[in-house]
Amino acid sequence: MSAGHNSEASPERYRPHSRIFGYPPMRRRFLRIALILLVFPPLLAAVAGWFAGPAFLHPIRRELTPDLIREADASFATTGASRKDFQVRAQDGALLRGWKVRPKTPTATGSCSSTGSLTIA
């Protein structure tokens, strides 16, 4: 036998569990899965929001062409709605133009949508 070799396992060399976190392998696996499930989805959502957010918050401006107006009219016709042009002057003097769309059967509720800041008094 060589001088440096011991036939019995020394307590310093034999470790029944991992040195990482000081937990047994099953608990370490559970902790790893839990950390991945708690950290990865918010991180993925943050990265996706960082890249996709500007496209939703600041859509591409495009000219309102006669073809787009015809498409909108066709869409309104399928539901029986009608549109009426209206104009509003903003406090800073800018002219805001839009459509007032009325459904076939009016209800007590309504909504207003605009691409800018619009106050109806």
Buried (B, 14 or more C-beta within 10 A) or exposed (E): EEEEEEEEEEEEEEEEEEEEEEBEEEEBEEEEEEEEEEEEEEEEEEEEEEEEEEEEEEEEEEEEEEEEEEEBEEEBEEEEBBBEEEEBEEEEEEEBEBBEBBEEEEEEEEEEEEEEEEEEE
